[in-house]
Amino acid sequence: MTTFIAQLSDSHITTGPLGAGPAAGLQLALARVLGLDPRPDCVVITGDLTDHGRPDEYTALREIIGDFPLPLHLMTGNHDCRRPMLEVFGGEAHYAVEYPGFTLVALDSLVEGSPAGRLGAAQLSWLDQVLRRRPDVPALLGLHHPPMPVGIPFLDGMRLLDGAALREVVAAHPHVARVMAGHVHRPVTASFAGTVLTVAPSLWRQTGLLLNSEAPPGYLAEPTGFLLHMIDGDDCVTHTVQVSHAAALLGAY
């Protein structure tokens, strides 16, 4: 059985005069997802759902999502705030969903008031127990902060602070097919703990590729897109799907 998971990230939804661009970016990406054939089994958004974590921003996010017909799994980022997010969408900040062909694990790396992330011992222990439940089924982990340096010094200083501890947990479970992250606003691929780390581009604007300085890399109006993970048996293949600069079929919802 072949399954598909769309990984979106960093929509940075806000309200007021600056809200139109991020809203259009998310709506266009969701429409692009619905234009895929076959449609994905689910969609994940790996954090920074909103720009400031305000209640009105989560209300706007819910309106943009509207009646989107596919399962949509949200994760926290450093620009988010747990309480208003959960008040609007319900559920928990970290959770697992068992699909017939894979297990999706959403992790909560938000440290409110800090740009860096942390999972903590309790959540890592919970993750280990979740991964033990279905060792014969591929698992995909989603979180906002990359658990290792990606080569952009400014952003590496605000990565997942307990990435080494996550590495230990993931390395003990060879059925982890992908670790999905955001935060960087660039597509990045790396080997991590015996599996593959994929960082999705932003749905709003991209980060400059500043590799030789600790200065802020700035933002660029580069094309937006998302990642599409295809699981077929023991194989997992990831495609980059262009959004803003693609003349592609769009779906309606």
C-alpha positions as protocol buffer text, in pm:
chain_id: "A"
residue {
  index: 1
  type: MET
  ca { x: 0 y: 0 z: 0 }
}
residue {
  index: 2
  type: THR
  ca { x: 143 y: 336 z: -106 }
}
residue {
  index: 3
  type: THR
  ca { x: 68 y: 631 z: 119 }
}
residue {
  index: 4
  type: PHE
  ca { x: 133 y: 1004 z: 83 }
}
residue {
  index: 5
  type: ILE
  ca { x: 191 y: 1271 z: 349 }
}
residue {
  index: 6
  type: ALA
  ca { x: 212 y: 1641 z: 256 }
}
residue {
  index: 7
  type: GLN
  ca { x: 441 y: 1845 z: 481 }
}
residue {
  index: 8
  type: LEU
  ca { x: 369 y: 2219 z: 489 }
}
residue {
  index: 9
  type: SER
  ca { x: 534 y: 2466 z: 726 }
}
residue {
  index: 10
  type: ASP
  ca { x: 564 y: 2819 z: 855 }
}
residue {
  index: 11
  type: SER
  ca { x: 243 y: 2983 z: 735 }
}
residue {
  index: 12
  type: HIS
  ca { x: 280 y: 3276 z: 983 }
}
residue {
  index: 13
  type: ILE
  ca { x: -88 y: 3369 z: 965 }
}
residue {
  index: 14
  type: THR
  ca { x: -170 y: 3712 z: 1108 }
}
residue {
  index: 15
  type: THR
  ca { x: -453 y: 3964 z: 1090 }
}
residue {
  index: 16
  type: GLY
  ca { x: -488 y: 4327 z: 984 }
}
residue {
  index: 17
  type: PRO
  ca { x: -315 y: 4493 z: 686 }
}
residue {
  index: 18
  type: LEU
  ca { x: -27 y: 4241 z: 687 }
}
residue {
  index: 19
  type: GLY
  ca { x: -249 y: 3935 z: 693 }
}
residue {
  index: 20
  type: ALA
  ca { x: -332 y: 3905 z: 323 }
}
residue {
  index: 21
  type: GLY
  ca { x: 1 y: 3764 z: 204 }
}
residue {
  index: 22
  type: PRO
  ca { x: 38 y: 3478 z: 455 }
}
residue {
  index: 23
  type: ALA
  ca { x: -331 y: 3388 z: 420 }
}
residue {
  index: 24
  type: ALA
  ca { x: -301 y: 3369 z: 42 }
}
residue {
  index: 25
  type: GLY
  ca { x: 15 y: 3158 z: 74 }
}
residue {
  index: 26
  type: LEU
  ca { x: -154 y: 2899 z: 295 }
}
residue {
  index: 27
  type: GLN
  ca { x: -475 y: 2890 z: 92 }
}
residue {
  index: 28
  type: LEU
  ca { x: -284 y: 2841 z: -233 }
}
residue {
  index: 29
  type: ALA
  ca { x: -75 y: 2560 z: -84 }
}
residue {
  index: 30
  type: LEU
  ca { x: -384 y: 2378 z: 45 }
}
residue {
  index: 31
  type: ALA
  ca { x: -547 y: 2415 z: -297 }
}
residue {
  index: 32
  type: ARG
  ca { x: -229 y: 2276 z: -457 }
}
residue {
  index: 33
  type: VAL
  ca { x: -247 y: 1976 z: -223 }
}
residue {
  index: 34
  type: LEU
  ca { x: -602 y: 1905 z: -337 }
}
residue {
  index: 35
  type: GLY
  ca { x: -488 y: 1918 z: -699 }
}
residue {
  index: 36
  type: LEU
  ca { x: -248 y: 1627 z: -649 }
}
residue {
  index: 37
  type: ASP
  ca { x: -338 y: 1285 z: -792 }
}
residue {
  index: 38
  type: PRO
  ca { x: -367 y: 1087 z: -579 }
}
residue {
  index: 39
  type: ARG
  ca { x: -449 y: 1316 z: -293 }
}
residue {
  index: 40
  type: PRO
  ca { x: -235 y: 1270 z: 19 }
}
residue {
  index: 41
  type: ASP
  ca { x: -361 y: 1065 z: 309 }
}
residue {
  index: 42
  type: CYS
  ca { x: -303 y: 1362 z: 537 }
}
residue {
  index: 43
  type: VAL
  ca { x: -139 y: 1705 z: 563 }
}
residue {
  index: 44
  type: VAL
  ca { x: 91 y: 1825 z: 842 }
}
residue {
  index: 45
  type: ILE
  ca { x: 198 y: 2182 z: 914 }
}
residue {
  index: 46
  type: THR
  ca { x: 522 y: 2178 z: 1111 }
}
residue {
  index: 47
  type: GLY
  ca { x: 481 y: 2489 z: 1320 }
}
residue {
  index: 48
  type: ASP
  ca { x: 476 y: 2867 z: 1312 }
}
residue {
  index: 49
  type: LEU
  ca { x: 112 y: 2844 z: 1219 }
}
residue {
  index: 50
  type: THR
  ca { x: 72 y: 3207 z: 1323 }
}
residue {
  index: 51
  type: ASP
  ca { x: 304 y: 3504 z: 1348 }
}
residue {
  index: 52
  type: HIS
  ca { x: 236 y: 3613 z: 1706 }
}
residue {
  index: 53
  type: GLY
  ca { x: 31 y: 3334 z: 1866 }
}
residue {
  index: 54
  type: ARG
  ca { x: -270 y: 3559 z: 1924 }
}
residue {
  index: 55
  type: PRO
  ca { x: -625 y: 3422 z: 1955 }
}
residue {
  index: 56
  type: ASP
  ca { x: -743 y: 3627 z: 1656 }
}
residue {
  index: 57
  type: GLU
  ca { x: -468 y: 3473 z: 1442 }
}
residue {
  index: 58
  type: TYR
  ca { x: -582 y: 3119 z: 1525 }
}
residue {
  index: 59
  type: THR
  ca { x: -937 y: 3221 z: 1444 }
}
residue {
  index: 60
  type: ALA
  ca { x: -815 y: 3349 z: 1108 }
}
residue {
  index: 61
  type: LEU
  ca { x: -624 y: 3024 z: 1054 }
}
residue {
  index: 62
  type: ARG
  ca { x: -938 y: 2822 z: 1119 }
}
residue {
  index: 63
  type: GLU
  ca { x: -1128 y: 3034 z: 867 }
}
residue {
  index: 64
  type: ILE
  ca { x: -857 y: 2982 z: 602 }
}
residue {
  index: 65
  type: ILE
  ca { x: -859 y: 2607 z: 655 }
}
residue {
  index: 66
  type: GLY
  ca { x: -1237 y: 2614 z: 631 }
}
residue {
  index: 67
  type: ASP
  ca { x: -1382 y: 2283 z: 513 }
}
residue {
  index: 68
  type: PHE
  ca { x: -1051 y: 2135 z: 397 }
}
residue {
  index: 69
  type: PRO
  ca { x: -1146 y: 1772 z: 327 }
}
residue {
  index: 70
  type: LEU
  ca { x: -822 y: 1592 z: 424 }
}
residue {
  index: 71
  type: PRO
  ca { x: -694 y: 1518 z: 775 }
}
residue {
  index: 72
  type: LEU
  ca { x: -486 y: 1818 z: 879 }
}
residue {
  index: 73
  type: HIS
  ca { x: -239 y: 1787 z: 1167 }
}
residue {
  index: 74
  type: LEU
  ca { x: -103 y: 2103 z: 1330 }
}
residue {
  index: 75
  type: MET
  ca { x: 217 y: 2143 z: 1531 }
}
residue {
  index: 76
  type: THR
  ca { x: 352 y: 2425 z: 1742 }
}
residue {
  index: 77
  type: GLY
  ca { x: 637 y: 2656 z: 1644 }
}
residue {
  index: 78
  type: ASN
  ca { x: 823 y: 2927 z: 1831 }
}
residue {
  index: 79
  type: HIS
  ca { x: 584 y: 3193 z: 1693 }
}
residue {
  index: 80
  type: ASP
  ca { x: 285 y: 3000 z: 1830 }
}
residue {
  index: 81
  type: CYS
  ca { x: 120 y: 2992 z: 2173 }
}
residue {
  index: 82
  type: ARG
  ca { x: -27 y: 2670 z: 2308 }
}
residue {
  index: 83
  type: ARG
  ca { x: -328 y: 2798 z: 2499 }
}
residue {
  index: 84
  type: PRO
  ca { x: -501 y: 2998 z: 2225 }
}
residue {
  index: 85
  type: MET
  ca { x: -410 y: 2734 z: 1967 }
}
residue {
  index: 86
  type: LEU
  ca { x: -571 y: 2456 z: 2168 }
}
residue {
  index: 87
  type: GLU
  ca { x: -869 y: 2673 z: 2258 }
}
residue {
  index: 88
  type: VAL
  ca { x: -946 y: 2715 z: 1887 }
}
residue {
  index: 89
  type: PHE
  ca { x: -852 y: 2370 z: 1757 }
}
residue {
  index: 90
  type: GLY
  ca { x: -879 y: 2144 z: 2063 }
}
residue {
  index: 91
  type: GLY
  ca { x: -673 y: 1832 z: 2119 }
}
residue {
  index: 92
  type: GLU
  ca { x: -322 y: 1821 z: 2262 }
}
residue {
  index: 93
  type: ALA
  ca { x: 4 y: 1991 z: 2167 }
}
residue {
  index: 94
  type: HIS
  ca { x: 175 y: 1655 z: 2110 }
}
residue {
  index: 95
  type: TYR
  ca { x: -6 y: 1345 z: 1990 }
}
residue {
  index: 96
  type: ALA
  ca { x: 14 y: 1037 z: 1770 }
}
residue {
  index: 97
  type: VAL
  ca { x: -223 y: 926 z: 1494 }
}
residue {
  index: 98
  type: GLU
  ca { x: -218 y: 566 z: 1377 }
}
residue {
  index: 99
  type: TYR
  ca { x: -304 y: 538 z: 1008 }
}
residue {
  index: 100
  type: PRO
  ca { x: -330 y: 192 z: 849 }
}
residue {
  index: 101
  type: GLY
  ca { x: 1 y: 229 z: 665 }
}
residue {
  index: 102
  type: PHE
  ca { x: 200 y: 460 z: 895 }
}
residue {
  index: 103
  type: THR
  ca { x: 215 y: 629 z: 1234 }
}
residue {
  index: 104
  type: LEU
  ca { x: 224 y: 1008 z: 1248 }
}
residue {
  index: 105
  type: VAL
  ca { x: 374 y: 1161 z: 1562 }
}
residue {
  index: 106
  type: ALA
  ca { x: 334 y: 1535 z: 1626 }
}
residue {
  index: 107
  type: LEU
  ca { x: 588 y: 1672 z: 1874 }
}
residue {
  index: 108
  type: ASP
  ca { x: 568 y: 1998 z: 2066 }
}
residue {
  index: 109
  type: SER
  ca { x: 906 y: 2177 z: 2063 }
}
residue {
  index: 110
  type: LEU
  ca { x: 772 y: 2517 z: 2170 }
}
residue {
  index: 111
  type: VAL
  ca { x: 948 y: 2696 z: 2456 }
}
residue {
  index: 112
  type: GLU
  ca { x: 729 y: 3002 z: 2497 }
}
residue {
  index: 113
  type: GLY
  ca { x: 934 y: 3320 z: 2500 }
}
residue {
  index: 114
  type: SER
  ca { x: 1232 y: 3159 z: 2326 }
}
residue {
  index: 115
  type: PRO
  ca { x: 1314 y: 3115 z: 1955 }
}
residue {
  index: 116
  type: ALA
  ca { x: 1488 y: 2784 z: 2034 }
}
residue {
  index: 117
  type: GLY
  ca { x: 1301 y: 2461 z: 2100 }
}
residue {
  index: 118
  type: ARG
  ca { x: 1301 y: 2176 z: 2348 }
}
residue {
  index: 119
  type: LEU
  ca { x: 1105 y: 1852 z: 2383 }
}
residue {
  index: 120
  type: GLY
  ca { x: 1197 y: 1760 z: 2740 }
}
residue {
  index: 121
  type: ALA
  ca { x: 1247 y: 1425 z: 2907 }
}
residue {
  index: 122
  type: ALA
  ca { x: 878 y: 1349 z: 2958 }
}
residue {
  index: 123
  type: GLN
  ca { x: 786 y: 1401 z: 2593 }
}
residue {
  index: 124
  type: LEU
  ca { x: 1088 y: 1203 z: 2474 }
}
residue {
  index: 125
  type: SER
  ca { x: 989 y: 913 z: 2699 }
}
residue {
  index: 126
  type: TRP
  ca { x: 634 y: 932 z: 2561 }
}
residue {
  index: 127
  type: LEU
  ca { x: 775 y: 929 z: 2206 }
}
residue {
  index: 128
  type: ASP
  ca { x: 979 y: 617 z: 2280 }
}
residue {
  index: 129
  type: GLN
  ca { x: 666 y: 439 z: 2406 }
}
residue {
  index: 130
  type: VAL
  ca { x: 464 y: 545 z: 2100 }
}
residue {
  index: 131
  type: LEU
  ca { x: 732 y: 415 z: 1864 }
}
residue {
  index: 132
  type: ARG
  ca { x: 739 y: 80 z: 2044 }
}
residue {
  index: 133
  type: ARG
  ca { x: 370 y: 18 z: 1971 }
}
residue {
  index: 134
  type: ARG
  ca { x: 398 y: -41 z: 1593 }
}
residue {
  index: 135
  type: PRO
  ca { x: 756 y: -135 z: 1507 }
}
residue {
  index: 136
  type: ASP
  ca { x: 655 y: -294 z: 1175 }
}
residue {
  index: 137
  type: VAL
  ca { x: 481 y: 19 z: 1043 }
}
residue {
  index: 138
  type: PRO
  ca { x: 673 y: 326 z: 918 }
}
residue {
  index: 139
  type: ALA
  ca { x: 663 y: 624 z: 1152 }
}
residue {
  index: 140
  type: LEU
  ca { x: 696 y: 991 z: 1060 }
}
residue {
  index: 141
  type: LEU
  ca { x: 782 y: 1243 z: 1331 }
}
residue {
  index: 142
  type: GLY
  ca { x: 695 y: 1609 z: 1296 }
}
residue {
  index: 143
  type: LEU
  ca { x: 827 y: 1902 z: 1497 }
}
residue {
  index: 144
  type: HIS
  ca { x: 913 y: 2264 z: 1432 }
}
residue {
  index: 145
  type: HIS
  ca { x: 1278 y: 2297 z: 1531 }
}
residue {
  index: 146
  type: PRO
  ca { x: 1546 y: 2101 z: 1342 }
}
residue {
  index: 147
  type: PRO
  ca { x: 1729 y: 1874 z: 1588 }
}
residue {
  index: 148
  type: MET
  ca { x: 2071 y: 1936 z: 1431 }
}
residue {
  index: 149
  type: PRO
  ca { x: 2267 y: 2223 z: 1269 }
}
residue {
  index: 150
  type: VAL
  ca { x: 2174 y: 2298 z: 908 }
}
residue {
  index: 151
  type: GLY
  ca { x: 2468 y: 2530 z: 832 }
}
residue {
  index: 152
  type: ILE
  ca { x: 2302 y: 2871 z: 877 }
}
residue {
  index: 153
  type: PRO
  ca { x: 2468 y: 2992 z: 1202 }
}
residue {
  index: 154
  type: PHE
  ca { x: 2197 y: 3237 z: 1305 }
}
residue {
  index: 155
  type: LEU
  ca { x: 1928 y: 2969 z: 1284 }
}
residue {
  index: 156
  type: ASP
  ca { x: 2148 y: 2692 z: 1422 }
}
residue {
  index: 157
  type: GLY
  ca { x: 2164 y: 2895 z: 1742 }
}
residue {
  index: 158
  type: MET
  ca { x: 1789 y: 2850 z: 1786 }
}
residue {
  index: 159
  type: ARG
  ca { x: 1746 y: 2485 z: 1688 }
}
residue {
  index: 160
  type: LEU
  ca { x: 1614 y: 2205 z: 1910 }
}
residue {
  index: 161
  type: LEU
  ca { x: 1820 y: 2228 z: 2228 }
}
residue {
  index: 162
  type: ASP
  ca { x: 1781 y: 1859 z: 2316 }
}
residue {
  index: 163
  type: GLY
  ca { x: 1838 y: 1733 z: 1964 }
}
residue {
  index: 164
  type: ALA
  ca { x: 2098 y: 1485 z: 2088 }
}
residue {
  index: 165
  type: ALA
  ca { x: 1838 y: 1324 z: 2314 }
}
residue {
  index: 166
  type: LEU
  ca { x: 1592 y: 1300 z: 2024 }
}
residue {
  index: 167
  type: ARG
  ca { x: 1870 y: 1142 z: 1817 }
}
residue {
  index: 168
  type: GLU
  ca { x: 1906 y: 866 z: 2078 }
}
residue {
  index: 169
  type: VAL
  ca { x: 1535 y: 787 z: 2073 }
}
residue {
  index: 170
  type: VAL
  ca { x: 1508 y: 787 z: 1694 }
}
residue {
  index: 171
  type: ALA
  ca { x: 1820 y: 574 z: 1650 }
}
residue {
  index: 172
  type: ALA
  ca { x: 1660 y: 303 z: 1865 }
}
residue {
  index: 173
  type: HIS
  ca { x: 1364 y: 274 z: 1623 }
}
residue {
  index: 174
  type: PRO
  ca { x: 1471 y: 192 z: 1267 }
}
residue {
  index: 175
  type: HIS
  ca { x: 1113 y: 214 z: 1140 }
}
residue {
  index: 176
  type: VAL
  ca { x: 1121 y: 596 z: 1166 }
}
residue {
  index: 177
  type: ALA
  ca { x: 1101 y: 691 z: 798 }
}
residue {
  index: 178
  type: ARG
  ca { x: 1123 y: 1070 z: 830 }
}
residue {
  index: 179
  type: VAL
  ca { x: 1180 y: 1342 z: 1085 }
}
residue {
  index: 180
  type: MET
  ca { x: 992 y: 1645 z: 950 }
}
residue {
  index: 181
  type: ALA
  ca { x: 1078 y: 1999 z: 1063 }
}
residue {
  index: 182
  type: GLY
  ca { x: 1029 y: 2363 z: 969 }
}
residue {
  index: 183
  type: HIS
  ca { x: 1167 y: 2684 z: 1125 }
}
residue {
  index: 184
  type: VAL
  ca { x: 1445 y: 2741 z: 868 }
}
residue {
  index: 185
  type: HIS
  ca { x: 1220 y: 2873 z: 586 }
}
residue {
  index: 186
  type: ARG
  ca { x: 1427 y: 2675 z: 335 }
}
residue {
  index: 187
  type: PRO
  ca { x: 1408 y: 2319 z: 200 }
}
residue {
  index: 188
  type: VAL
  ca { x: 1686 y: 2120 z: 368 }
}
residue {
  index: 189
  type: THR
  ca { x: 1762 y: 1746 z: 370 }
}
residue {
  index: 190
  type: ALA
  ca { x: 2004 y: 1575 z: 609 }
}
residue {
  index: 191
  type: SER
  ca { x: 2083 y: 1234 z: 752 }
}
residue {
  index: 192
  type: PHE
  ca { x: 1978 y: 1205 z: 1115 }
}
residue {
  index: 193
  type: ALA
  ca { x: 1991 y: 910 z: 1355 }
}
residue {
  index: 194
  type: GLY
  ca { x: 1975 y: 650 z: 1079 }
}
residue {
  index: 195
  type: THR
  ca { x: 1687 y: 817 z: 899 }
}
residue {
  index: 196
  type: VAL
  ca { x: 1626 y: 1137 z: 700 }
}
residue {
  index: 197
  type: LEU
  ca { x: 1550 y: 1485 z: 831 }
}
residue {
  index: 198
  type: THR
  ca { x: 1343 y: 1698 z: 592 }
}
residue {
  index: 199
  type: VAL
  ca { x: 1296 y: 2070 z: 653 }
}
residue {
  index: 200
  type: ALA
  ca { x: 1009 y: 2220 z: 454 }
}
residue {
  index: 201
  type: PRO
  ca { x: 1015 y: 2565 z: 296 }
}
residue {
  index: 202
  type: SER
  ca { x: 788 y: 2838 z: 426 }
}
residue {
  index: 203
  type: LEU
  ca { x: 446 y: 2904 z: 277 }
}
residue {
  index: 204
  type: TRP
  ca { x: 513 y: 3276 z: 316 }
}
residue {
  index: 205
  type: ARG
  ca { x: 876 y: 3380 z: 254 }
}
residue {
  index: 206
  type: GLN
  ca { x: 1215 y: 3211 z: 249 }
}
residue {
  index: 207
  type: THR
  ca { x: 1534 y: 3268 z: 447 }
}
residue {
  index: 208
  type: GLY
  ca { x: 1856 y: 3377 z: 280 }
}
residue {
  index: 209
  type: LEU
  ca { x: 2126 y: 3114 z: 249 }
}
residue {
  index: 210
  type: LEU
  ca { x: 2385 y: 3283 z: 470 }
}
residue {
  index: 211
  type: LEU
  ca { x: 2640 y: 3016 z: 556 }
}
residue {
  index: 212
  type: ASN
  ca { x: 2944 y: 3219 z: 663 }
}
residue {
  index: 213
  type: SER
  ca { x: 2807 y: 3469 z: 914 }
}
residue {
  index: 214
  type: GLU
  ca { x: 2613 y: 3470 z: 1240 }
}
residue {
  index: 215
  type: ALA
  ca { x: 2411 y: 3772 z: 1123 }
}
residue {
  index: 216
  type: PRO
  ca { x: 2037 y: 3734 z: 1055 }
}
residue {
  index: 217
  type: PRO
  ca { x: 2007 y: 3590 z: 702 }
}
residue {
  index: 218
  type: GLY
  ca { x: 1706 y: 3801 z: 606 }
}
residue {
  index: 219
  type: TYR
  ca { x: 1405 y: 3701 z: 398 }
}
residue {
  index: 220
  type: LEU
  ca { x: 1365 y: 3655 z: 25 }
}
residue {
  index: 221
  type: ALA
  ca { x: 1063 y: 3643 z: -203 }
}
residue {
  index: 222
  type: GLU
  ca { x: 1170 y: 3301 z: -332 }
}
residue {
  index: 223
  type: PRO
  ca { x: 911 y: 3048 z: -451 }
}
residue {
  index: 224
  type: THR
  ca { x: 696 y: 2879 z: -189 }
}
residue {
  index: 225
  type: GLY
  ca { x: 628 y: 2508 z: -181 }
}
residue {
  index: 226
  type: PHE
  ca { x: 584 y: 2200 z: 34 }
}
residue {
  index: 227
  type: LEU
  ca { x: 716 y: 1845 z: 62 }
}
residue {
  index: 228
  type: LEU
  ca { x: 533 y: 1528 z: -37 }
}
residue {
  index: 229
  type: HIS
  ca { x: 647 y: 1207 z: 132 }
}
residue {
  index: 230
  type: MET
  ca { x: 560 y: 883 z: -48 }
}
residue {
  index: 231
  type: ILE
  ca { x: 583 y: 559 z: 151 }
}
residue {
  index: 232
  type: ASP
  ca { x: 585 y: 236 z: -47 }
}
residue {
  index: 233
  type: GLY
  ca { x: 680 y: -64 z: 161 }
}
residue {
  index: 234
  type: ASP
  ca { x: 1021 y: -3 z: 313 }
}
residue {
  index: 235
  type: ASP
  ca { x: 1091 y: 290 z: 81 }
}
residue {
  index: 236
  type: CYS
  ca { x: 1019 y: 656 z: 155 }
}
residue {
  index: 237
  type: VAL
  ca { x: 1066 y: 912 z: -122 }
}
residue {
  index: 238
  type: THR
  ca { x: 1026 y: 1288 z: -78 }
}
residue {
  index: 239
  type: HIS
  ca { x: 924 y: 1527 z: -357 }
}
residue {
  index: 240
  type: THR
  ca { x: 932 y: 1906 z: -348 }
}
residue {
  index: 241
  type: VAL
  ca { x: 607 y: 2053 z: -478 }
}
residue {
  index: 242
  type: GLN
  ca { x: 622 y: 2410 z: -607 }
}
residue {
  index: 243
  type: VAL
  ca { x: 329 y: 2635 z: -519 }
}
residue {
  index: 244
  type: SER
  ca { x: 371 y: 3007 z: -586 }
}
residue {
  index: 245
  type: HIS
  ca { x: 554 y: 2964 z: -918 }
}
residue {
  index: 246
  type: ALA
  ca { x: 372 y: 2659 z: -1051 }
}
residue {
  index: 247
  type: ALA
  ca { x: 113 y: 2653 z: -1328 }
}
residue {
  index: 248
  type: ALA
  ca { x: -61 y: 2355 z: -1171 }
}
residue {
  index: 249
  type: LEU
  ca { x: -407 y: 2220 z: -1109 }
}
residue {
  index: 250
  type: LEU
  ca { x: -566 y: 2361 z: -793 }
}
residue {
  index: 251
  type: GLY
  ca { x: -843 y: 2204 z: -591 }
}
residue {
  index: 252
  type: ALA
  ca { x: -1130 y: 2386 z: -424 }
}
residue {
  index: 253
  type: TYR
  ca { x: -1255 y: 2350 z: -67 }
}
